[in-house]
Amino acid sequence: MINKTLFLTYFYLFIYILLSSGVILYNKWVLSPKYFNFPLPITLTMIHMGFSGAVAFLLIRVFKVVSPVKMTFEIYATSVVPISAFFASSLWFGNTAYLHISVAFIQMLKALMPVATFIMAVLCGTDKARCDVFLNMLLVSVGVVISSYGEIHFNIVGTVYQVTGIFAEALRLVLTQVLLQKKGLTLNPITSLYYIAPCSFVFLFVPWYLLEKPTMEVSQIQFNFWIFFSNALCALALNFSIFLVIGRTGAVTIRVAGVLKDWILIALSTVIFPESTITGLNIIGYAIALCGVVMYNYIKVKDVRASQLPAESLPDRITKDWKFEKKSSDIFVPDNISDNEGSIGGNGSASDINIDEEAPLIPSSRLSHIGRTQLTNHATGK
């Protein structure tokens, strides 16, 4: 008989991969002039933000599923506002890229995410430059350059939008660590949406008013309520599925699932969108970049385990390492990522954070109560 816990773990992983791939393909279908023909990425992003903020408001203020955190005006103005600005920018630029380049090429460019986050973390002083990590980042960058060179329908505008969105998201992750976590403020997925989504909506209003509102007035833009409602619902569900996955799996499992999702998405995109052509050079470049990402993940997982385990003899450490990896519900704490009960775990940097750019908001608080308890038991040797 299949173990129930193991079944739920793989079920949540399946849901995460399904939703993550589905949201990306759905966004591409909605925005592409060849399909649904709604070439207004800022408007689509604002719909996501408005829907997410409204749901979070209902869960907190009406149904009282969770309690709001103690948010002062100073913290909101100096922390939430700048984080929301970069978050809105990352979604705006990332969604705009769908108008110019293929889903497959976008996924290949996203291999640059660890590079961008590491650079921003070093510049902001939350991480230190290391030779081994630098070599990994160099390998990833070389792979992405090769993949870009092999892209048949290479578009400089779409590439710039996507890379800019990646660096904006990387800066948001670093700012979350610097501005929120070091002030002792922790947000779970619902409270993150409650505070950040409305602020992001306001930031997006300015470029929407200047860039997309005039277009909507002079062109015939079709609006289907059920299309946009289901699209926003999928994006919101993805945000919560990531939280469930991180609450039940270990570091290696999460990262392998992310790599598997990228390959599946690249393959699916070529089937659903026939104009997406993949060349041999694309695959070679992405494989090289992926090797760098895998090596980087290995280094970071090893660093996190070393920081969690007390000083002990080598045999004991090997035994505990094996137990740590074997438990399906063990939690990977990526650098000062706080749990939803208010405590903070890990001693690393924002460059360890594994994110999914398609979620409405990947909160900085990504550990369940079970995960926090297990992490505490590891630290105390229980």
C-alpha positions in Angstrom: 0.0 0.0 0.0 1.3 3.5 -0.9 2.3 5.6 2.0 -0.2 8.4 2.4 2.5 11.1 3.2 4.6 10.1 0.2 1.5 10.1 -2.0 0.5 13.6 -0.9 4.1 14.8 -1.5 4.1 13.6 -5.1 0.6 14.9 -5.5 1.6 18.4 -4.4 4.6 18.2 -6.7 2.4 17.2 -9.6 0.0 20.1 -8.9 2.9 22.6 -8.7 4.4 21.4 -12.0 0.9 21.4 -13.6 0.0 24.9 -12.4 3.3 26.5 -13.0 3.4 25.2 -16.6 -0.2 26.0 -17.1 0.0 29.6 -16.0 3.0 30.3 -18.3 1.3 28.7 -21.3 -2.0 30.4 -20.4 -0.4 33.8 -20.2 1.3 33.3 -23.5 -2.0 32.2 -25.1 -3.8 35.2 -23.7 -1.2 37.8 -24.7 -0.2 36.4 -28.1 -1.7 38.2 -31.1 -1.8 34.9 -32.9 -4.2 33.4 -30.3 -6.5 35.2 -27.9 -4.9 38.5 -28.9 -4.9 40.5 -25.7 -1.5 42.2 -26.2 -1.7 44.2 -22.9 0.7 42.6 -20.4 0.4 45.4 -17.8 -3.4 45.1 -17.8 -3.1 41.3 -17.4 -0.7 41.8 -14.5 -3.0 44.3 -12.9 -5.9 41.8 -13.1 -3.7 39.3 -11.3 -2.8 41.8 -8.6 -6.3 43.0 -8.1 -7.7 39.5 -7.9 -5.0 38.3 -5.5 -5.3 41.4 -3.3 -9.1 41.0 -3.1 -8.9 37.3 -2.2 -6.3 38.0 0.5 -8.6 40.8 1.9 -11.5 38.5 2.1 -9.5 35.8 3.9 -8.0 38.2 6.4 -10.7 40.8 7.1 -13.9 39.0 6.3 -13.4 35.2 6.9 -10.5 35.8 9.3 -8.6 32.7 8.2 -5.3 34.4 9.2 -4.5 37.4 11.3 -2.8 40.5 9.8 0.7 41.3 11.0 1.5 44.4 13.0 2.4 46.7 10.1 3.4 50.3 10.9 3.4 53.1 8.4 7.2 53.4 8.6 7.7 49.7 7.7 5.1 49.9 5.0 6.7 53.0 3.4 10.3 51.9 3.7 10.0 48.2 3.1 6.7 47.1 1.5 6.6 49.9 -1.0 10.1 49.4 -2.6 9.6 45.6 -2.6 6.2 46.1 -4.3 7.8 48.4 -6.9 10.4 45.8 -8.0 7.8 43.0 -7.8 5.5 44.9 -10.1 8.4 45.7 -12.5 9.5 42.0 -12.7 5.9 40.9 -13.6 5.5 43.7 -16.1 8.7 43.0 -17.9 8.3 39.3 -17.7 4.8 39.3 -19.2 5.8 41.7 -21.9 8.5 39.3 -23.0 5.7 36.9 -24.1 4.8 39.3 -26.9 8.2 39.1 -28.5 9.9 35.7 -27.8 8.8 32.1 -27.4 8.0 30.3 -24.1 10.9 27.9 -24.7 13.4 30.7 -25.1 12.0 32.5 -22.0 12.6 29.4 -19.9 16.1 29.1 -21.2 16.7 32.8 -20.2 15.3 32.1 -16.7 18.4 30.0 -16.1 20.0 33.4 -15.4 17.9 33.8 -12.2 20.7 32.4 -9.8 23.2 34.7 -11.6 21.1 37.8 -11.1 20.2 37.0 -7.5 23.8 36.3 -6.6 25.0 39.5 -8.2 22.3 41.6 -6.4 23.0 39.8 -3.1 26.8 40.6 -3.4 26.1 44.2 -4.3 23.7 44.7 -1.4 26.1 43.0 1.0 23.9 40.0 1.9 26.2 37.5 0.3 29.9 37.2 -0.2 31.7 36.6 -3.6 33.0 33.1 -3.8 35.2 31.5 -6.4 33.2 28.3 -6.7 29.9 30.1 -7.0 31.4 32.6 -9.5 32.5 29.7 -11.7 29.0 28.3 -11.6 27.5 31.6 -12.6 30.0 31.9 -15.4 29.0 28.5 -16.7 25.3 29.4 -16.6 26.0 32.7 -18.4 28.0 31.0 -21.2 25.2 28.4 -21.6 22.5 31.1 -21.9 24.7 33.0 -24.5 25.1 29.9 -26.6 21.3 29.2 -26.3 20.6 32.8 -27.4 22.9 32.5 -30.3 21.0 29.4 -31.5 17.6 31.0 -31.2 16.1 31.2 -34.7 13.5 33.9 -33.8 15.9 35.9 -31.6 14.3 39.3 -30.6 16.5 41.8 -28.8 13.5 43.7 -27.4 11.9 40.5 -25.8 15.3 39.4 -24.5 15.9 42.7 -22.8 12.5 42.7 -21.3 13.0 39.2 -19.9 16.5 39.8 -18.5 15.4 43.1 -17.0 12.5 41.3 -15.3 14.8 38.7 -14.0 17.1 41.3 -12.4 14.1 43.2 -11.0 12.9 39.9 -9.3 16.4 39.2 -8.0 16.5 42.7 -6.4 13.1 42.1 -4.9 14.3 38.9 -3.3 17.3 40.7 -1.8 15.3 43.6 -0.6 12.8 41.2 1.1 15.7 39.8 3.1 17.3 43.2 3.9 14.2 45.3 4.5 11.6 42.9 6.0 13.3 39.9 7.5 16.0 41.8 9.3 13.2 44.0 10.9 11.6 40.8 12.3 8.6 41.0 10.0 7.4 37.8 8.5 4.6 37.3 6.0 2.8 34.1 5.0 1.4 33.7 1.5 -1.9 35.3 2.4 -0.5 38.3 4.3 2.1 38.8 1.5 -0.7 39.2 -1.0 -2.7 41.3 1.3 0.1 44.0 1.7 2.1 43.7 -1.5 -0.5 43.0 -4.2 -2.5 46.3 -3.8 0.7 48.3 -3.7 2.0 46.6 -6.8 -1.4 47.3 -8.5 -0.9 51.0 -7.8 2.7 51.0 -9.2 1.4 49.3 -12.4 -1.3 51.9 -12.8 1.2 54.6 -14.0 2.7 52.7 -16.9 -0.7 51.3 -17.7 -2.2 54.8 -18.0 0.6 56.0 -20.2 1.2 52.9 -22.4 -1.9 50.7 -22.6 -4.9 52.9 -21.8 -4.6 54.8 -25.1 -4.3 51.5 -27.0 -7.4 50.2 -25.4 -9.4 53.3 -26.4 -8.5 53.1 -30.1 -8.4 49.4 -30.8 -10.9 46.6 -30.5 -9.8 44.6 -27.5 -11.9 41.6 -26.6 -12.6 40.9 -22.9 -13.9 37.6 -21.8 -14.6 37.5 -18.1 -14.2 33.7 -17.7 -10.9 33.7 -19.5 -9.4 36.4 -17.2 -11.0 35.0 -14.1 -9.6 31.5 -14.7 -6.2 32.9 -15.6 -6.0 34.9 -12.3 -7.3 31.9 -10.3 -4.6 29.7 -11.7 -2.0 32.2 -10.9 -3.3 32.5 -7.3 -3.5 28.7 -6.9 0.1 28.5 -8.1 1.2 30.7 -5.3 -0.4 28.5 -2.7 0.8 25.3 -4.3 4.4 26.4 -4.0 3.9 26.9 -0.3 2.4 23.4 0.0 5.3 21.9 -1.9 8.0 23.6 0.2 6.2 22.5 3.4 6.4 18.8 2.5 9.6 18.3 0.5 13.3 18.6 0.8 15.8 20.8 -1.0 16.9 18.4 -3.6 13.3 17.4 -4.4 12.2 20.9 -4.9 15.1 21.8 -7.2 14.8 18.6 -9.2 11.0 19.3 -9.6 11.9 22.8 -10.9 14.3 21.5 -13.5 11.8 18.8 -14.6 9.1 21.5 -14.9 11.4 23.6 -17.2 12.1 20.7 -19.5 8.4 19.7 -19.7 7.4 23.3 -20.3 9.9 23.7 -23.2 8.6 20.5 -24.8 5.0 21.4 -24.3 5.4 24.9 -25.7 6.8 23.6 -29.0 3.6 21.4 -29.3 1.1 24.0 -28.3 2.7 26.9 -30.1 4.1 25.5 -33.4 6.0 28.8 -34.1 8.3 27.9 -31.2 11.2 26.2 -32.9 14.0 24.7 -30.8 17.4 24.2 -32.4 20.3 21.9 -31.4 22.3 24.9 -30.3 19.4 25.9 -28.0 19.5 22.6 -26.3 23.2 22.5 -26.0 23.3 26.0 -24.5 20.5 25.3 -22.1 22.1 22.0 -21.0 25.3 23.8 -20.2 23.4 26.5 -18.3 21.5 23.7 -16.5 24.8 22.0 -15.4 25.8 25.3 -13.8 22.4 25.7 -12.1 22.6 22.1 -10.8 26.1 22.6 -9.4 25.1 25.8 -7.8 22.1 24.1 -6.2 24.3 21.4 -4.9 26.7 24.0 -3.3 23.8 25.8 -1.7 22.1 22.7 -0.4 25.4 21.6 1.1 25.9 25.0 2.7 22.4 25.0 4.2 22.9 21.5 5.7 26.2 22.5 7.1 24.7 25.5 8.8 21.8 23.4 10.3 23.9 20.6 11.6 25.9 21.0 14.9 29.6 20.2 15.0 30.0 16.5 15.3 32.1 13.6 14.1 32.2 12.7 10.5 30.4 9.3 10.9 27.6 11.0 12.8 27.3 13.8 10.2 27.1 11.3 7.4 24.4 9.3 9.2 22.4 12.5 9.9 22.9 13.7 6.3 21.4 10.4 5.1 18.4 10.7 7.4 18.0 14.4 6.4 17.7 13.5 2.7 15.6 10.4 3.2 12.7 12.1 5.1 10.3 13.3 2.4 8.9 16.0 4.7 12.3 17.6 5.6 12.4 21.3 4.9 15.0 23.2 3.0 15.5 26.7 4.5 16.9 29.0 1.8 18.7 31.7 3.7 16.9 33.6 6.4 13.6 32.6 5.0 11.1 33.0 7.7 8.3 30.6 8.5 4.6 31.5 8.8 4.7 31.4 12.6 7.2 34.2 12.9 10.6 32.6 13.5 13.5 32.8 11.1 15.7 29.9 10.0 19.0 29.6 8.2 21.9 31.9 8.0 22.5 32.4 4.3 21.6 34.9 1.7 18.9 35.7 -0.8 20.9 34.1 -3.5 19.7 30.7 -2.3 16.1 31.4 -2.9 14.4 29.1 -5.4 11.5 31.0 -6.9 8.9 30.6 -9.6 8.4 33.8 -11.5 4.9 33.0 -12.6 3.3 33.0 -9.2 1.5 36.2 -8.2 3.8 36.5 -5.3 6.3 34.1 -3.9 6.4 35.2 -0.3 9.5 35.4 1.8 7.8 33.3 4.4 7.8 29.8 2.9 7.9 27.3 5.8 4.9 25.5 7.3 4.6 25.0 11.1 5.6 21.4 10.6 8.7 22.5 8.7 9.7 24.9 11.5 9.3 22.2 14.1 11.4 19.7 12.2 14.0 22.3 11.5 14.2 23.1 15.2 14.5 19.4 16.0 17.4 19.2 13.6 19.1 22.2 15.2 18.7 20.8 18.8 19.6 17.3 17.9 16.2 15.8 18.8 
